[in-house]
């Protein structure tokens, strides 16, 4: 297990992250890309502890790694495992996701997908 986690952590780099985002955004879909961007911008925050940064780099490395549990080119389900890993990582580091990271992720999503990101409505 530790070898697998280390493999994914080594797969992460900023340049490989952006290459994956640029090449596969539409195939991966908004939800996967949103989670990946939130983690990416949280990773860049100065006050995020090392354990959280490690969690994030492993999750983003998994997203980047070409041979994960379900190959990304598999129609309809190729990014389901990536989404699960990204959501689990976000839940683990949620207390370190800053408003600035959320803003930057939202702006980048808008650029990638070409439409305004709407805030969910709160119900009374």
Secondary structure, 3 states (H helix, E strand, C coil): CHHHHHHHHHHCCHHHHHHHHHHHHHHHCHHHHHHHHHHHHHHCCCCCCHHHHHHHHHHHHHHHCCCCCCCCCCCCCCCHHHHHHHHHHHHHHHHHCCHHHHHHHHHHHHHHHCCCCCCCCCCC
